[in-house]
Amino acid sequence: MADSTPLLSPDWDPAAAEALLRDVFGIVVDEVVWKGTSASEKVCEWKEPEELRQLLDLELRSQGESKEQILARCRAVIRYSVKTCHPHFFNQLFSGLDPHALAGRIVTESLNTSQYTYEIAPVFVLMEEEVLTKLRALVGWSSGDGVFCPGGSISNMYAVNLARYQRYPDCKQRGVRALPPLALFTTKEVGRRHRPTLVSLLLQKRSCFPGTWHRQCPSGRGR
Protein backbone atom coordinates (compact mmCIF):
# COMPACT_ATOMS: atom_id res chain seq x y z
CA MET A 1 0.00 0.00 0.00
CA ALA A 2 1.25 3.47 -0.82
CA ASP A 3 1.60 5.88 2.06
CA SER A 4 0.11 9.37 2.12
CA THR A 5 3.36 11.12 1.21
CA PRO A 6 2.93 12.85 -2.18
CA LEU A 7 5.42 11.77 -4.83
CA LEU A 8 6.71 15.19 -5.81
CA SER A 9 10.02 16.26 -7.28
CA PRO A 10 12.62 17.55 -4.79
CA ASP A 11 12.30 21.12 -6.03
CA TRP A 12 8.50 21.13 -6.16
CA ASP A 13 6.96 24.37 -4.95
CA PRO A 14 3.14 24.23 -4.98
CA ALA A 15 2.77 28.00 -4.69
CA ALA A 16 5.17 28.64 -7.57
CA ALA A 17 3.47 25.96 -9.69
CA GLU A 18 0.06 27.52 -9.11
CA ALA A 19 1.38 30.98 -9.95
CA LEU A 20 2.92 29.66 -13.18
CA LEU A 21 -0.29 27.94 -14.27
CA ARG A 22 -2.40 30.99 -13.51
CA ASP A 23 -0.05 33.18 -15.55
CA VAL A 24 -0.07 30.73 -18.45
CA PHE A 25 -3.87 30.48 -18.39
CA GLY A 26 -4.00 34.27 -18.40
CA ILE A 27 -1.79 34.40 -21.48
CA VAL A 28 -3.96 31.80 -23.22
CA VAL A 29 -7.14 33.75 -22.49
CA ASP A 30 -5.65 37.07 -23.63
CA GLU A 31 -3.62 35.96 -26.64
CA VAL A 32 -5.65 32.99 -27.93
CA VAL A 33 -9.23 33.28 -26.73
CA TRP A 34 -9.56 37.06 -27.19
CA LYS A 35 -6.93 38.19 -29.71
CA GLY A 36 -6.99 34.90 -31.59
CA THR A 37 -10.70 35.24 -32.31
CA SER A 38 -10.59 38.92 -33.24
CA ALA A 39 -10.99 39.76 -36.93
CA SER A 40 -8.74 42.80 -36.42
CA GLU A 41 -5.79 40.53 -35.54
CA LYS A 42 -3.70 38.38 -37.89
CA VAL A 43 -4.44 34.72 -38.45
CA CYS A 44 -0.69 34.13 -38.24
CA GLU A 45 2.39 36.31 -38.02
CA TRP A 46 4.13 34.38 -40.77
CA LYS A 47 7.90 33.87 -40.79
CA GLU A 48 10.03 31.69 -43.03
CA PRO A 49 11.53 28.62 -41.32
CA GLU A 50 15.07 29.94 -40.84
CA GLU A 51 13.90 33.27 -39.46
CA LEU A 52 11.36 31.62 -37.18
CA ARG A 53 13.99 29.20 -35.88
CA GLN A 54 16.13 32.15 -34.83
CA LEU A 55 13.23 33.99 -33.22
CA LEU A 56 12.15 31.02 -31.12
CA ASP A 57 15.59 29.74 -30.04
CA LEU A 58 14.65 26.04 -30.10
CA GLU A 59 17.96 24.67 -28.83
CA LEU A 60 17.55 21.84 -26.33
CA ARG A 61 19.52 22.60 -23.17
CA SER A 62 20.35 20.57 -20.09
CA GLN A 63 19.34 23.37 -17.72
CA GLY A 64 15.87 24.67 -16.99
CA GLU A 65 14.64 28.22 -17.43
CA SER A 66 13.11 30.83 -15.17
CA LYS A 67 9.40 31.47 -14.93
CA GLU A 68 9.80 34.70 -16.90
CA GLN A 69 11.54 32.84 -19.72
CA ILE A 70 8.85 30.17 -19.77
CA LEU A 71 6.10 32.78 -20.01
CA ALA A 72 8.00 34.58 -22.76
CA ARG A 73 8.24 31.33 -24.70
CA CYS A 74 4.51 30.74 -24.28
CA ARG A 75 3.81 34.17 -25.75
CA ALA A 76 6.22 33.52 -28.63
CA VAL A 77 4.65 30.15 -29.46
CA ILE A 78 1.20 31.74 -29.57
CA ARG A 79 2.41 34.78 -31.52
CA TYR A 80 3.92 32.80 -34.39
CA SER A 81 1.35 29.99 -34.49
CA VAL A 82 -1.68 29.80 -36.77
CA LYS A 83 -4.83 30.84 -34.92
CA THR A 84 -7.32 28.21 -36.05
CA CYS A 85 -9.93 29.96 -33.90
CA HIS A 86 -9.64 33.12 -36.04
CA PRO A 87 -12.77 34.03 -38.07
CA HIS A 88 -10.62 34.27 -41.23
CA PHE A 89 -9.06 30.80 -40.88
CA PHE A 90 -10.33 28.51 -43.66
CA ASN A 91 -7.41 26.18 -44.35
CA GLN A 92 -8.53 22.89 -42.75
CA LEU A 93 -11.84 21.16 -42.13
CA PHE A 94 -12.14 22.80 -38.72
CA SER A 95 -12.06 26.31 -37.30
CA GLY A 96 -13.37 28.40 -34.47
CA LEU A 97 -13.15 28.15 -30.70
CA ASP A 98 -15.81 26.87 -28.33
CA PRO A 99 -15.07 27.90 -24.72
CA HIS A 100 -16.98 24.89 -23.38
CA ALA A 101 -14.91 22.49 -25.49
CA LEU A 102 -11.72 24.29 -24.45
CA ALA A 103 -12.71 23.88 -20.80
CA GLY A 104 -13.20 20.16 -21.40
CA ARG A 105 -9.79 19.87 -23.03
CA ILE A 106 -8.15 21.61 -20.09
CA VAL A 107 -9.73 19.06 -17.75
CA THR A 108 -8.73 16.06 -19.87
CA GLU A 109 -5.16 17.32 -20.37
CA SER A 110 -4.80 17.97 -16.65
CA LEU A 111 -5.96 14.45 -15.79
CA ASN A 112 -3.58 13.04 -18.45
CA THR A 113 -5.20 9.62 -18.63
CA SER A 114 -5.82 7.07 -21.40
CA GLN A 115 -8.91 5.27 -22.65
CA TYR A 116 -7.69 1.69 -22.81
CA THR A 117 -9.13 0.38 -19.52
CA TYR A 118 -11.93 1.29 -17.13
CA GLU A 119 -9.47 1.17 -14.22
CA ILE A 120 -7.42 4.09 -15.56
CA ALA A 121 -10.29 6.14 -17.03
CA PRO A 122 -13.67 5.19 -15.55
CA VAL A 123 -15.43 8.47 -16.33
CA PHE A 124 -14.08 8.84 -19.86
CA VAL A 125 -14.84 5.22 -20.77
CA LEU A 126 -18.49 5.74 -19.84
CA MET A 127 -18.55 9.04 -21.73
CA GLU A 128 -17.08 7.32 -24.79
CA GLU A 129 -19.75 4.62 -24.68
CA GLU A 130 -22.48 7.26 -24.49
CA VAL A 131 -21.10 9.17 -27.49
CA LEU A 132 -20.79 5.97 -29.54
CA THR A 133 -24.39 5.05 -28.65
CA LYS A 134 -25.55 8.43 -29.92
CA LEU A 135 -23.53 8.13 -33.13
CA ARG A 136 -24.95 4.66 -33.83
CA ALA A 137 -28.46 5.98 -33.30
CA LEU A 138 -27.86 8.69 -35.90
CA VAL A 139 -27.38 6.00 -38.56
CA GLY A 140 -30.22 3.82 -37.27
CA TRP A 141 -28.24 1.21 -35.33
CA SER A 142 -29.50 0.09 -31.93
CA SER A 143 -26.39 -1.90 -31.01
CA GLY A 144 -22.79 -2.40 -32.05
CA ASP A 145 -19.32 -1.17 -31.29
CA GLY A 146 -17.31 1.79 -32.48
CA VAL A 147 -13.99 3.56 -32.56
CA PHE A 148 -13.03 7.21 -32.88
CA CYS A 149 -10.91 8.12 -35.90
CA PRO A 150 -8.15 10.69 -35.31
CA GLY A 151 -7.90 11.70 -38.96
CA GLY A 152 -8.99 11.23 -42.55
CA SER A 153 -6.21 8.88 -43.65
CA ILE A 154 -6.75 6.36 -40.88
CA SER A 155 -10.51 6.65 -41.43
CA ASN A 156 -9.94 5.55 -45.03
CA MET A 157 -7.79 2.69 -43.79
CA TYR A 158 -10.49 1.54 -41.37
CA ALA A 159 -13.09 1.72 -44.15
CA VAL A 160 -11.06 -0.36 -46.61
CA ASN A 161 -10.21 -2.88 -43.90
CA LEU A 162 -13.88 -3.24 -42.97
CA ALA A 163 -14.87 -3.60 -46.62
CA ARG A 164 -12.30 -6.36 -47.08
CA TYR A 165 -13.54 -8.15 -43.98
CA GLN A 166 -17.17 -7.78 -45.09
CA ARG A 167 -16.38 -9.43 -48.43
CA TYR A 168 -13.93 -12.03 -47.07
CA PRO A 169 -14.67 -12.70 -43.36
CA ASP A 170 -12.06 -15.47 -43.21
CA CYS A 171 -9.21 -13.06 -44.02
CA LYS A 172 -8.43 -12.82 -40.31
CA GLN A 173 -7.69 -16.52 -40.16
CA ARG A 174 -6.22 -17.14 -43.61
CA GLY A 175 -4.38 -13.86 -44.14
CA VAL A 176 -4.28 -11.62 -47.19
CA ARG A 177 -2.18 -14.07 -49.23
CA ALA A 178 -5.11 -16.47 -49.34
CA LEU A 179 -7.39 -13.83 -50.86
CA PRO A 180 -7.90 -13.27 -54.58
CA PRO A 181 -6.50 -10.07 -56.12
CA LEU A 182 -8.51 -7.13 -54.82
CA ALA A 183 -9.34 -3.81 -56.43
CA LEU A 184 -10.53 -0.52 -55.02
CA PHE A 185 -12.71 1.83 -57.07
CA THR A 186 -12.86 5.47 -56.05
CA THR A 187 -13.69 8.86 -57.44
CA LYS A 188 -10.81 10.88 -58.88
CA GLU A 189 -10.91 13.20 -55.87
CA VAL A 190 -10.10 10.51 -53.29
CA GLY A 191 -8.03 8.08 -55.33
CA ARG A 192 -4.70 9.61 -54.31
CA ARG A 193 -5.62 9.46 -50.63
CA HIS A 194 -6.38 5.74 -50.76
CA ARG A 195 -3.05 4.64 -52.24
CA PRO A 196 -1.09 4.76 -48.93
CA THR A 197 -3.98 2.80 -47.41
CA LEU A 198 -3.56 0.05 -49.98
CA VAL A 199 0.15 -0.27 -49.25
CA SER A 200 -0.50 -0.41 -45.49
CA LEU A 201 -3.02 -3.22 -46.01
CA LEU A 202 -0.51 -5.23 -48.07
CA LEU A 203 -2.23 -4.43 -51.35
CA GLN A 204 -0.76 -2.64 -54.36
CA LYS A 205 -1.03 0.97 -55.44
CA ARG A 206 -1.98 -0.19 -58.92
CA SER A 207 -5.02 -1.92 -57.40
CA CYS A 208 -6.63 1.50 -56.96
CA PHE A 209 -8.74 2.77 -59.86
CA PRO A 210 -9.59 6.47 -59.43
CA GLY A 211 -12.59 7.68 -61.37
CA THR A 212 -13.78 4.15 -62.22
CA TRP A 213 -16.10 3.47 -59.31
CA HIS A 214 -19.13 3.40 -61.63
CA ARG A 215 -17.63 0.91 -64.07
CA GLN A 216 -17.72 -2.84 -64.01
CA CYS A 217 -14.85 -4.53 -62.19
CA PRO A 218 -12.06 -5.60 -64.58
CA SER A 219 -11.94 -9.28 -65.41
CA GLY A 220 -9.77 -11.37 -63.14
CA ARG A 221 -9.92 -9.02 -60.15
CA GLY A 222 -11.86 -9.37 -56.94
CA ARG A 223 -15.02 -7.36 -56.47
C-alpha positions as CSV (number, residue, x, y, z in Angstrom):
1,M,0.0,0.0,0.0
2,A,1.2,3.5,-0.8
3,D,1.6,5.9,2.1
4,S,0.1,9.4,2.1
5,T,3.4,11.1,1.2
6,P,2.9,12.8,-2.2
7,L,5.4,11.8,-4.8
8,L,6.7,15.2,-5.8
9,S,10.0,16.3,-7.3
10,P,12.6,17.6,-4.8
11,D,12.3,21.1,-6.0
12,W,8.5,21.1,-6.2
13,D,7.0,24.4,-5.0
14,P,3.1,24.2,-5.0
15,A,2.8,28.0,-4.7
16,A,5.2,28.6,-7.6
17,A,3.5,26.0,-9.7
18,E,0.1,27.5,-9.1
19,A,1.4,31.0,-10.0
20,L,2.9,29.7,-13.2
21,L,-0.3,27.9,-14.3
22,R,-2.4,31.0,-13.5
23,D,-0.1,33.2,-15.5
24,V,-0.1,30.7,-18.5
25,F,-3.9,30.5,-18.4
26,G,-4.0,34.3,-18.4
27,I,-1.8,34.4,-21.5
28,V,-4.0,31.8,-23.2
29,V,-7.1,33.7,-22.5
30,D,-5.7,37.1,-23.6
31,E,-3.6,36.0,-26.6
32,V,-5.7,33.0,-27.9
33,V,-9.2,33.3,-26.7
34,W,-9.6,37.1,-27.2
35,K,-6.9,38.2,-29.7
36,G,-7.0,34.9,-31.6
37,T,-10.7,35.2,-32.3
38,S,-10.6,38.9,-33.2
39,A,-11.0,39.8,-36.9
40,S,-8.7,42.8,-36.4
41,E,-5.8,40.5,-35.5
42,K,-3.7,38.4,-37.9
43,V,-4.4,34.7,-38.4
44,C,-0.7,34.1,-38.2
45,E,2.4,36.3,-38.0
46,W,4.1,34.4,-40.8
47,K,7.9,33.9,-40.8
48,E,10.0,31.7,-43.0
49,P,11.5,28.6,-41.3
50,E,15.1,29.9,-40.8
51,E,13.9,33.3,-39.5
52,L,11.4,31.6,-37.2
53,R,14.0,29.2,-35.9
54,Q,16.1,32.2,-34.8
55,L,13.2,34.0,-33.2
56,L,12.2,31.0,-31.1
57,D,15.6,29.7,-30.0
58,L,14.6,26.0,-30.1
59,E,18.0,24.7,-28.8
60,L,17.5,21.8,-26.3
61,R,19.5,22.6,-23.2
62,S,20.4,20.6,-20.1
63,Q,19.3,23.4,-17.7
64,G,15.9,24.7,-17.0
65,E,14.6,28.2,-17.4
66,S,13.1,30.8,-15.2
67,K,9.4,31.5,-14.9
68,E,9.8,34.7,-16.9
69,Q,11.5,32.8,-19.7
70,I,8.8,30.2,-19.8
71,L,6.1,32.8,-20.0
72,A,8.0,34.6,-22.8
73,R,8.2,31.3,-24.7
74,C,4.5,30.7,-24.3
75,R,3.8,34.2,-25.7
76,A,6.2,33.5,-28.6
77,V,4.6,30.2,-29.5
78,I,1.2,31.7,-29.6
79,R,2.4,34.8,-31.5
80,Y,3.9,32.8,-34.4
81,S,1.3,30.0,-34.5
82,V,-1.7,29.8,-36.8
83,K,-4.8,30.8,-34.9
84,T,-7.3,28.2,-36.1
85,C,-9.9,30.0,-33.9
86,H,-9.6,33.1,-36.0
87,P,-12.8,34.0,-38.1
88,H,-10.6,34.3,-41.2
89,F,-9.1,30.8,-40.9
90,F,-10.3,28.5,-43.7
91,N,-7.4,26.2,-44.4
92,Q,-8.5,22.9,-42.8
93,L,-11.8,21.2,-42.1
94,F,-12.1,22.8,-38.7
95,S,-12.1,26.3,-37.3
96,G,-13.4,28.4,-34.5
97,L,-13.2,28.2,-30.7
98,D,-15.8,26.9,-28.3
99,P,-15.1,27.9,-24.7
100,H,-17.0,24.9,-23.4
101,A,-14.9,22.5,-25.5
102,L,-11.7,24.3,-24.4
103,A,-12.7,23.9,-20.8
104,G,-13.2,20.2,-21.4
105,R,-9.8,19.9,-23.0
106,I,-8.1,21.6,-20.1
107,V,-9.7,19.1,-17.7
108,T,-8.7,16.1,-19.9
109,E,-5.2,17.3,-20.4
110,S,-4.8,18.0,-16.6
111,L,-6.0,14.4,-15.8
112,N,-3.6,13.0,-18.4
113,T,-5.2,9.6,-18.6
114,S,-5.8,7.1,-21.4
115,Q,-8.9,5.3,-22.7
116,Y,-7.7,1.7,-22.8
117,T,-9.1,0.4,-19.5
118,Y,-11.9,1.3,-17.1
119,E,-9.5,1.2,-14.2
120,I,-7.4,4.1,-15.6
121,A,-10.3,6.1,-17.0
122,P,-13.7,5.2,-15.5
123,V,-15.4,8.5,-16.3
124,F,-14.1,8.8,-19.9
125,V,-14.8,5.2,-20.8
126,L,-18.5,5.7,-19.8
127,M,-18.5,9.0,-21.7
128,E,-17.1,7.3,-24.8
129,E,-19.8,4.6,-24.7
130,E,-22.5,7.3,-24.5
131,V,-21.1,9.2,-27.5
132,L,-20.8,6.0,-29.5
133,T,-24.4,5.0,-28.6
134,K,-25.5,8.4,-29.9
135,L,-23.5,8.1,-33.1
136,R,-24.9,4.7,-33.8
137,A,-28.5,6.0,-33.3
138,L,-27.9,8.7,-35.9
139,V,-27.4,6.0,-38.6
140,G,-30.2,3.8,-37.3
141,W,-28.2,1.2,-35.3
142,S,-29.5,0.1,-31.9
143,S,-26.4,-1.9,-31.0
144,G,-22.8,-2.4,-32.1
145,D,-19.3,-1.2,-31.3
146,G,-17.3,1.8,-32.5
147,V,-14.0,3.6,-32.6
148,F,-13.0,7.2,-32.9
149,C,-10.9,8.1,-35.9
150,P,-8.1,10.7,-35.3
151,G,-7.9,11.7,-39.0
152,G,-9.0,11.2,-42.6
153,S,-6.2,8.9,-43.6
154,I,-6.7,6.4,-40.9
155,S,-10.5,6.7,-41.4
156,N,-9.9,5.5,-45.0
157,M,-7.8,2.7,-43.8
158,Y,-10.5,1.5,-41.4
159,A,-13.1,1.7,-44.1
160,V,-11.1,-0.4,-46.6
161,N,-10.2,-2.9,-43.9
162,L,-13.9,-3.2,-43.0
163,A,-14.9,-3.6,-46.6
164,R,-12.3,-6.4,-47.1
165,Y,-13.5,-8.2,-44.0
166,Q,-17.2,-7.8,-45.1
167,R,-16.4,-9.4,-48.4
168,Y,-13.9,-12.0,-47.1
169,P,-14.7,-12.7,-43.4
170,D,-12.1,-15.5,-43.2
171,C,-9.2,-13.1,-44.0
172,K,-8.4,-12.8,-40.3
173,Q,-7.7,-16.5,-40.2
174,R,-6.2,-17.1,-43.6
175,G,-4.4,-13.9,-44.1
176,V,-4.3,-11.6,-47.2
177,R,-2.2,-14.1,-49.2
178,A,-5.1,-16.5,-49.3
179,L,-7.4,-13.8,-50.9
180,P,-7.9,-13.3,-54.6
181,P,-6.5,-10.1,-56.1
182,L,-8.5,-7.1,-54.8
183,A,-9.3,-3.8,-56.4
184,L,-10.5,-0.5,-55.0
185,F,-12.7,1.8,-57.1
186,T,-12.9,5.5,-56.1
187,T,-13.7,8.9,-57.4
188,K,-10.8,10.9,-58.9
189,E,-10.9,13.2,-55.9
190,V,-10.1,10.5,-53.3
191,G,-8.0,8.1,-55.3
192,R,-4.7,9.6,-54.3
193,R,-5.6,9.5,-50.6
194,H,-6.4,5.7,-50.8
195,R,-3.1,4.6,-52.2
196,P,-1.1,4.8,-48.9
197,T,-4.0,2.8,-47.4
198,L,-3.6,0.1,-50.0
199,V,0.1,-0.3,-49.3
200,S,-0.5,-0.4,-45.5
201,L,-3.0,-3.2,-46.0
202,L,-0.5,-5.2,-48.1
203,L,-2.2,-4.4,-51.3
204,Q,-0.8,-2.6,-54.4
205,K,-1.0,1.0,-55.4
206,R,-2.0,-0.2,-58.9
207,S,-5.0,-1.9,-57.4
208,C,-6.6,1.5,-57.0
209,F,-8.7,2.8,-59.9
210,P,-9.6,6.5,-59.4
211,G,-12.6,7.7,-61.4
212,T,-13.8,4.2,-62.2
213,W,-16.1,3.5,-59.3
214,H,-19.1,3.4,-61.6
215,R,-17.6,0.9,-64.1
216,Q,-17.7,-2.8,-64.0
217,C,-14.9,-4.5,-62.2
218,P,-12.1,-5.6,-64.6
219,S,-11.9,-9.3,-65.4
220,G,-9.8,-11.4,-63.1
221,R,-9.9,-9.0,-60.1
222,G,-11.9,-9.4,-56.9
223,R,-15.0,-7.4,-56.5
